[in-house]
Amino acid sequence: MSHPETPLPLLPLRHGVVLPGRVTTIPVGRPRSRALADALRPGDRVLLAVQRDPSQEDPSLADLHPIATLARVSDKTDRGSRGVILVVDPTSRYRLVSLLQTVPYWTARAELAEETSGGDEAQILATALREHLRELAPGDSQLHELLRETRDPAVLADRVAAWMDTDDAKKTEVLLQLDVTARLRRVAELINEARAKAELRSKIDGEVRKELGKHQKEAMLRQQLRAIQKELGEGEDKDELREKLDAMELPEEVREVVDRELRRLDQVGPNQAEGNVIRTYLQWIADLPWADRAPASSDIDAVAQKLEEDHYGLDDVKRRILEHMAVLKLSGASSNAARGTILCLVGPPGVGKTSLAQSVAAATGRPLQRVSLGGVRDEAEIRGHRRTYIGALPGRLIAAMRKAKVKNPVIVLDEIDKMGRGWQGDPEAALLEVLDPEQNKNFTDHYMELPFDLSEVLFIATANDLSTLSAPLRDRLEIIEVTGYTAEEKVQIAHRHLVPQQLVKAGMPEKSVLFADEILAAIVRDYTREAGVRQLAREIQKVARSVALDVARAKTDEHGEREAVTVSPEHLKKSLGKPRFLSEMAERGNAPGIAAGLAWTPVGGDILYIETTKMPGKGRLEITGQLGDVMKESARAALAYLRSRADEYGVDPEFLDKHDLHIHVPAGAIPKDGPSAGVTMFTALASLLTGRRVRSDVAMTGEATLRGRVLPIGGVKSKVLAAHRAGFKRVILPKLNERDIDDVPESVRGELEFVIAEEMREVLAAALEPDPVAIDAGPTTPSTPKGGGEGAVIA
């Protein structure tokens, strides 16, 4: 017997209760429990405590029941990664006093729990319990052996409770009961509960057997009922479905499945749930276009004309689409070459990606189905649910084919970059088969479990940002970039499309309101800052609603037609308010240390200002503006290069010994990162330290190295368009990006001067004014209005 409050190793049990008197096996898997099991040897003693909450990974003393079982280790088996099996011989109850340590395993101080013997009453209860158990289980030799060997009432109660198949909570009650008489009474109650459950189970089994006989009788009656219904002409829905399937041209594999399911449908009753499942499945097969095709037009000129009517500009995009349609025409609709391309239109919001796909469908005569993938996180949305689930349905692609009614429609996979990934699976991975020309001929939906040919579908995906797509999915797409519009293109789009549409929405005739080019240009310049035209349409709608009162009051001529209302600048101020966007150039300060960079965002290009200032200090560099690690490294690299070439640029080599530097990028609420701000940071620092101001008409982009080299960057077209919108006249680009200038619209190229730089000295020569100026209290902070502020700005 242990001395009171003897320190002992402790093993908390999440599941199961070990009672004294019966050898037990315990699986051990938790790291700390595993450490204890590794330290134990046969013959060692261990305390076995029961957790109150099985989910608790790190139980304290309050998380354990106060009574534990002291056991001696008989044997153990190490199963490697599957844990350790301990064989223990529990002997007595101990009361937990305190936990001494929890690492590497638990140890506790405990004292022997004193039990009340119960005297003669306990002996009488034990004898009655033995007789009762012999009557309940006359053929259980193991139980009878246990009853003969056990004379102590306390041990008898523990062994019988451990032998019973009951839940852990009830066994815990037996463990915690220190009064032997009360323990025997509780065990007797558990035996009576188990006996009542056994009797109830026997009664239910008898009723089930009786019901099975009844069901066999009902099956025979249903068979007779079907014969009667056939004579009366009832059950026509199933017959119509059968006739429809028999008349369809189905692949051989599908025909075998249809015949099998029709036989199953004949064998089940009309009111059974399985019959409804089979009928719904067959209805889906009957509704799918296994062989029907739309008489698609292959007239390239018609497609070109439709694209020109619906969209202004986007010449490169239109050409790529026409090239794709020409390949389809020349290769034939059923050849492998026709299945070689999946188009993906990538660009900022509002530039017309979805409407381009609609125009292609309208021009070719194919039905259009749009599958929105934004926010989809379940693989079953693409592949469908298995029919074993209640309420199972096919995926969105099979549903789209059912609505299209032909096997060669145009399917727009809208917002393909907005898919998520959840515990239900990865829908992006499910799209790999759909968008692979070598695999989608036999696309298999989980619900249908039949190969369906998607190879004749013209898939057109749309996305704002391809960086979120996996490399295998991007590899299956032919990327067509749809970049932003110039100000002149927006004015033309407004004249041709937006103004007529918004006037109709406002309930006014098409020519009842006149928008001059100057008015539309003012809306584009002062009230919108976007790559597309969606916000422009909203502003025109506001103006249209505002002038609706003037249109209603306008006088009518002798033919009953009202005079047209011309929108004036006063109308703009009244309906749109003050201009929301000002020219960044006009807002810039005149002090050195401020440079304008060009940034790419998911909604188009933008202007990114870099501000620098210096103050008395000891060489500390502060970088603010919610910048990423790459931009911070660019700032340090620019400063290091300036210090290494201080003499060349006329900078005091010891300027950091007496000054602190601060680099800030406005719009601090927006995260920013990327390498292309390196040139801008270098120019801003050089301007600050040399006292030479940056020219107010210059914007720049490029990555700067520690040796002063200017490396290429991406998004040149979007960045140049942003510089043009902001009113800059000179743009500095890396040498290796010179070829990207051809992608910029010719109207924009004619208004900008491009400086191609290979070294940082060339950047400074083009960006800085020749003469230094005196630096006053510090550079003024430019107000940098942003076009939206949503999302991360990528420099």
N, C-alpha and C positions, 0 to 999 in steps of 0.2 A: 504493500500500500504506500502511495506517495505521501510525502510530508505536505502539510497544508501550504498552499501558495507556492508550489514547486514550478519553476519555469519549464515549459514543454513546447515542442514545435506544434504549430496549429495549422490544420488544413480546412479552410472554409469550403463547404459543399453548396454548390448552386442548385443541384438537383439530387434528390434522394435523401433518405434519413437512415442513419446507421444506429440500430438499437443493440444493447448489450445481449450477449448470449448466442450470436449466430455469426459464423465466418462469412465475410462479405468481400466482394471485389469492387474496387473504386477506380474508374478511369480518370486520369489526371491530364489536363491539357493546358491550363493557364501558365504563363511563363513563371510566375512566382511559385505556383503549386508544383510545376515541373522541377524547379530548383530544389524544393523541399523533398520531392520524391527521389531525386538523384542523390540527395544527402542521406536518406534513410537506408538502413540495412536491416536484414531479418533479425528480429528480436528487439528492435528499437520501439519506443512508445511514441504515440502521436495522438493529439486531440482532434476529434472530428466534430466541427461545429456546423450548424445549419444556418444559411443566410436567410434573412427575412425577404430580401428582394433578389431574385436570381440574376437580374440584369446588372447588378452592381459589380463592377470590375475590381474595385479597390475598397473592400468593406472595412469599416471601422468596428469598434466594439459595439456601438449602438446598432449596427447593421446585422449583428449575430444574435441568435437566441441564447439566453443566459446559460442553458444547460448543454454541455457537450459530452461526447462519448470518448472515453479513453480506450485506445485499442493498441494491440501489439502487432507489429508488421510480421506476417508469416512469409510472404514471398512478394516479388515484384517482377514485372516483365516490361522491358523497354521496346516499344514498337516504333522507334525512330520519330519521324515527323508526325505520326498519329498519336503520340503521347506515351504515357506510362500506365500500366495496370498494377495497382496495389492490391494484395490480398491481406486483409487485416482480420484479427480476432478481437472484437470489442468485449471489454470486461466490465466497465463500471461507468457511472455518471459522474461528471465533474462540473463544478460551477465556475464560470469564467470570472476572473477578478479584474484583469487589465491586460492590454496588449503591450508587449515589451519592444518588439521591433516588427517592421514590415518588409525590410530589405535584408538579404535577398529573398527571404520568405518570412511568413508570420511566426512569431513565438508569443506565448501568452503565459501569464501567471494564473493558476487555477487551484482550487481546493476541492477535496472530495465532497460530493453532495450527499447529505445524510437522508436516508429513506426511512419512512415509518413502516414497520413490519406488517401491521394489521392484525396480528395475533390469530385467534381461532376463526374469526370472520373471514380473513384472507384464505385460510386453509379450506374452509367450506366453499367459498366462491371458486377456488382453484379446482376442487373436486367436481363441482357442478359444471365448470367450463370444460373439463376433460370429457365428461359424459356427453355433453351437448355436441362437442366436436366429433366424437366417435359416431353419433347418430347421423350427423350431417354428412360425413365423408367416410362411410364404412369401408370403402375399398382403397383409401389413400394410405398405403403402407408407410410412406415417409412421415406423414402426420402422426400415425400411431406410434412409430418409433420415437418421435419427438416427445410425445405425451408420456411414454414410459420412462424416458431418461430424465425428465424434468420433474423434480419434487418441490423445489423452491417456488412459492407462488409468484414472487417478483420476476424470477427468470422465466416462468411459464408465460406470464403476461407479455414480456418482451419478445419471446420467441414466437408466440402465436401472432402478435402484431406484425413482426417481420415477415412471417410466412404468408400473411394475407395480402391479396392484391387490392390495395386501397391507395388513395392519393397521399402525397407527402404531407399535406396539412394535417390530416388525421393522425398519421404516424408521429408528427411533431408533437401533437397533444399528448400522446402516450409517452414520448421522451421527456416532456416537461413535467409530467405527473410524478411527484416523489412519494405520494401516499399509495402504498401497494394496493389497498382495498379499492380506492377510487380508480386506480389503473386497471384492475381486473374488471370493474364494472364498465369502464369505457371500452375495453376490448370486447366484452360481451355485447355491448350496444353495436359495435362495428360488425360483429358476426351476424347479428340479427338484421342489420341493414343489408349486408351482402346476401343473406338468405332471401330477403324480400326482393332484391333486384334479380336474383336467379329465378325466382318464381315468376316474376313479371316477364323476364326474357323468354321463359318456357311458354308462357301464355301467348306472347306475341308470335313466337315461332309457329304455334299451332294455328293461329289466325292467318299467318302468311301462307301456310300450306293450303288452308281452306280457300284463300283468295286465288291461289294459282289454279286450282281446279275450276274456280269460277271463271277465270280468264280464258281457260281452254274452251269452256262452253261458249263464252262470248265470241271467241275467234270463229267458231263453227257457225254461230248465228250471223256474224258479219259476212262470212262467205256466202251464206244463203241470201243475205240482204243485198250483196253486190249483184247476185244473179237476178234478184227481183228488180233492182234499180235499172239493170241493163234492159230488162224486158219493158220497163216503164219509160225508158229513154232518159233516165236521170244520170248524173255524173258526167255531163257533157263537157265541163271545164277540163277535166283530165283528158278526155278524148280530143278536144280541140288542141291541147298542148301536144298530144302525141302526133296528131296530123301535121301540126306546124313543124315539129322536129323531123318527121319522116320526109317532109317536102324540102327541107334545107339541104344544101350542099355542105356537108361536114367532113373534116379530115377523118381518116380511118380510126385513129386513136380516140377522137371525140365521139365518133359513132358507137364504138364499143362501150364507152362510159355511159352514153345516153341509153343504150339498150339495157345495160345492167341496172341503172337507176329506175327505168320504167318498170322492170320486173319487180324491183323492191317496192315501188309505189303500189303495185297491184297486191302485194302481200300484206300491206299494213292497212289499218282502218282509216277511213276518211277523217275521223276526229282525233287521231293520235298525233302527238307532237312531231314524231319522226316523219309522218306523212307530209306535214307542212314544210319541214326542212327540205325534204327531197323535192317537193313541188317548187319551192323557191329556187333551189339550185338549178333545176331543169329550165325554169323560166329565164334565169340569167343566161344559160347556154342558148336558149332560143332567141334572146334579144341581141346577142352579140353579132357583129358583122363578120362572120367567118370567111365569106367570099365576096361580099358586096363592095363595090368601089364607086367613088364619085367620078363622073365624067370630067376630070380635071383638065383645064385648059393649059396648053403649053405655049401659048402666044407670049413671047418675051416682050414684044412691043406693048401688049396690053398691061403686063405687069409694070413696065416702065412708066406708062401713062398714069396708071393708078397711083404709083408712088409719087409722081410729080404733082398730081392733083391734091394728094393728102398731106404732103410734107414739102416744105420749102428748105432748100439747102441740103446738107447731108449727102453731098455728091459721092463721096467715097463709100459711104454705107450703102447707098442705092446701087452703086456699081458692084459691090461685093455680093449683094443679094441677087442681082441679075446674073452674075457669073454662076452663082450656085444654081439658079433656075435653068440656065443654059446647059449645065452639066446633066441635070435631071432629064432635060429634053433629049439630049444627044445620046445618053447612055441607055435610056429606056427605063420605064418605071419599075420593072421587075429585075433589073440587073444588079449585080453587086456594087457597081460603081455608083448607082443611085442611092445606095445605103451608106455611103462613105463619109457623110458629113452631118454634124449636128451644129446648127448655128447658135451662137450665144452673143446677144447684144449687151454690151457692158457700157455703162455711162452713168452720169449723175441723174438724180430724179428730175422728171419733167422734160426730158429731151426727146421723148417720143418713141421709146423702145417698144412698148406694148402696142401702140398704134401702128408701128411699122409692121409687126406681125399680122395685125388685123388687115392691113392693106394687102399683104401678100396673099392671105386667105381669100379676100374678096376678089383679087385679080385672077387667081387661079381657079376659082369656082369651088374650092374645097371648103367643107364646113369647118368652122373654127371652134375649138374647145380650149378654155383657159383653166389651167390647174394652178391654183395659188399655193405656193410652198412656204410662204412666210409663216414662221412660228411652228412649223411641223416638227415634232420631236419623236414621233412613233413610226417605227419601220412599217407597221401594219397599214399606215396611211398610203404607202406606196404599193406594198405587196398584198394587202388584205389580211383578214383574220382567218384562222383555221376554222373549219365548219364544226369542230367539236365544241366551240364556244357558243353560248346563247347570244343571239342577235348578231352573229358574224355576217360580215359584208365584204365584197371585194374591195381592192384598193382604188385610189382615185384615178389611176390610168385606165383600168378596166371600166370603171364607171363613165369616164370620158368617152371611151370607145362605144359604149352602149348608147350614150346620148348622140354621138356623131352619126351612128347608123351606117358608117362606111369604114373600111379599113385603111383608107389613105387620107385622113383629115390633117389639118394643121393644129398641133397641140402646143400651146404656149405654156411653158414651165416658168411661171412668173415668180420673181424674187427668189431665184435658186440659191442665192447667197444668204438668205435669212433663215435657212433650216437650222434647227437645233439638234442636240443629242441628249436623250434621256435614258432612263433605265429600261425603257421599252425597246431600245435598239437605236441604230444609227440610220435614219432615212437616206442620208447621203450615200452610204454604202449600198443601199438597195437601188439607188439610181444608176449605179455603175452598169448593171445588166441592161437597164432600159436604154441608156445612151451609148451602148457599145454596138456598133453596126454588125459585129460578128456574133453577138449573142441575142439581140432583141428579136430575132426571127422566131425564137422559141421562148419568149418571156412566159414565166410560170407564176401565176398569182396563187397565194396560199389558199384562198377560198376556192378558186376554180380547180386547182391542181391539174390543169391542162395547159399545154403549150399554146400560146396565142402569138400570132405574127404581128409584130409592131414595126417591121422593117420598112413598110411603105408609108409610115407616118412621117410628116415633115415636122420635126421637133425644132422649136425656136425658144431658147431659154433667154431670160433677162436677168441682169444682176447689176448692182451698184458697185460692188467691190469684190474682186476675185481672190483677194488675199485670204478670205475665210474658207475658201473651197480647198479640198484636199488635192494633192498633186494628181492622183489617178483620175479624179473627176475632171479636172482642168484639161488633162491630156485627151479626153474624149470630145472636147468642144473645139469648134472653130471660132475663135474670138473675133468679134467685130466691135471695135470701139466706137461709141457714139458720144462724142465730146460736146461741149457747150456751143452755144450760138454767139455770134458777134452781135453788137448793138444794132447794126443795119439789118442783119437777118431777123432779129426779134421784131423790128418794126414791120418788116414785110410779112412775117408770120401773123402778127397782130392784124394787119390789114386784110389778109386773105382768109384767115381762119378764126382768130380769137374774137375780133369785134363782131362778125356776123353771129357767131355762136352765142356770145353773151347777150346780144340784143334780143335774140329769140328767147333766151331764158328769162329776160326781164319783161317779156310780153310786148316788145316793140317791133315794128317792121324793120327790115334789114337796113334801109337807107334813111331811117328817121333820125339817126344821130350820126354826125360826121366827125371823125377823128383825123385831124391833120397830122402829117409826119412829125411836125415839131412837138405836138402834144404827146404822141406815142413815144418819141425819143425822150421826152422829159420824164414820162412814167418809167421807162427803162432805166434811165440814168439816176433819177432821184428817189424812186420808190421801190426798186427791186435790186437785188444783188444775188443772182443765181446763175447757174449754168443753163438751166432749162427755161421754160416759159410758163410754168404752173402758177407761180406767184403773179406773173404779169397778167394772166387770165383773171385772177382774183381781183387785182386792182382795176382792170377794165370793167369787171362786173360791178364793183363799187361805184365807179363813175356812171355806168349805165343806169343803175338804180337811182343815183342822185339826180340825173337829168330827166328821169321819167316824168316828174311833175311838169317840167318845162315842155316836154313832148305832149303831155295831155292837154296843156293850156294853149298849145300852138294853134294858130288859125288854120282853117281848111280852105282850100281853093274851090273853084266852081265844080271840080270833079270829086270833091269830098276828101282830097288828100291833104294831109297836114304838111306844113313847112318843116324842113329838116332843121334840127338844132345842131349848131356847131359847138363843139366842146372847146372851152377857152381855158387859159391858165387859172382864172377865178374858179371855174368848176373843179379843177384839180385841188386847189387849196381848200375848197368847201367840202369835197368828198373824201379826199385822201389826207388832208391836213398838211403840216409842214413836211418838207423833204426829209426823209429818214436817213439818207445816205449822202455824204458829202465827199468831195474828192480828197483822198488821202494826201495828195501833194499840197493842197491848200492848207491842210491841217498840220503839216510838219513844221517843227521848229527850225530856227536858223543856226543853232549851235552845232559844233562838230560832235561826232559820236553817235549819230543816228543814221542807220542805213535801212533801205527798203529791200526785203527779200521776197521771193515768190514761193508759195507753198501749194501743195496738192492736198485736197480734202475729198472725202467720198462724194461731196456734192459739187465738185469742180475746183478750179484754181482760186487762190486768195492771196492777199498781200500780207506779209509778215514782217513787222518792223522789229529791228534789233536796236535797243537803246543801251548806251554805255555812259558811265560817268566815273570820275576818280575823286578821291578825297584823301586828306592826310591819313597816313597809316603806316603799316609795316609789311606790305606786300600781300595782303589777304585778297583772294578772289571770291566774290559772291555772285552766284548765278541764280536768278529767280524767274518765275513765269510758268511754273509747273512743266518743266522740261524733262524729257526722258534722258536716259543715260547716254544715248548717242549724241544728242545735242550738247550735253555737258562736256563730253569728250571733244567735240568739235571746238568748243570755246577754249578749252585748255590747249589744244593743238595750235589754234590761231595765236594765242598769247605766247606759246613757246617759240613759234616761228618768228614773231615780231621781236622777241628778245634776242634771238640768234642773229637777226639782221637789223639790229637797232641802228648801227652806223649807216647802213645803206638807205634807210628810210628817214633818217634825221630824227631818231627817237633817242632820248636820254637813256643810256644803258642801265643807269641806276634808278630808273623811275619807280621800280617796285620797292626800293629800299625806303622810300619816303611816302608812298601812296598805296592806298587800297583801291581795287577796281571792282565795279559792280556792273554786271551784264543782266539786262532785263528784257523780256519779250512780253509786250502787252497782251491783253485778253488773257489774263492769268487764270481765269476759270476754265480755260480749255486746255486739255493736255496736248503737248506737242512733242514730236520726236522725229528723228530722221537725220541723215548726213548732209542733205543739200543746203542747210543753213550755214555751212562752214565758211563759204566765201563771204556771205553777208556779215557774219561775226568778225571775220578778219578785217573787212573794210571798215566796220564800225569802230573797232579797236584802233586801227591805223588812223582813222579820222580823229579820234579822241586824242591820241598821243602825239600826232603831228600838228593838230590845230587846223587841219584843212577840212572844210565842210564837204559832205557828200552832195553831189549835184542833185537838185530837186527833181529832175526828170529821169533819173536812173533807177531801175530795179534790176535785181541780179539773182542768180541761183547757181549752185554748183557745190561740189564737195572739195574741201581744201585738205591737202596732205601736209605733213610736218616738213616736207621739203619745198613747199610752196607750189606744188602742182595742182591743177584744177581738174578734177575727175568728173565724168558724166553722171547725170541723174535721170530720173524718169518724170513722166507727166509734163513734157515740155509744152505740148499744145495747150493744155489747160492752164498752165502757168502764164504763158504768153498772152492768152486771152484775158486772164485776170489783170495783167499789167496794162493791156489796152483799155479795158473797162475803167481802170483807175486813172487813166490819163497820162501814163508814163510815155515817154518818147524814145528812150534808149533802154535796151535790154541786154544784159551781159550773160552769155551762155558759155558752157565749156566747149572746147574744141571738138570733142567727140560727139557732141549733140548738134553739130552744125547740120547734119543730114535731116534732123527732125524738124527743121524750120520749114521744109517743104509741106509738112502736114498742116501748117498754119494757113488759114484762108488768105487768099491773095489780097483781099481788101485790107486785112490787118497788117500783112507784111509791108504794104505800101506806106503805112503810117508810122512804122516803127524803124528805128535804127538798131541793128543787131551788132553787138561787139563779141567776137569770138576770142576767148582767152584760153591760153594753155598754161600760163604762169600767173602767179598772184601779182607780179609787178604790172602785167598788162591790165589786170582788173583795177588796180589803184590808178593807173594812168587814165583809164576811161571813166572812173567813178568819182574821183576827188577833184575838187577845184584846185587850181595851181597855187594860190596864195593862202597862207595860214591866217586865221583871225584870232583875236583875243578871246579867251574863254572867261565868261563871267561866272555867275553863281552856279551855273551848270546847265545842261541841255533841258529845254522844255519838253514836256511829255506830250507827244501827239495823241490826239483823240483818234482811236482806231476803230471806227464802226465796222462791225462784222455783219456779213449777210445772213447769218443764222445762229451761229454759236453752238450748233449741236454737233456732237461727235468730236473725235480727236483730230486736230490739225496735224498733218504729216508734212514736215518741212523737207 
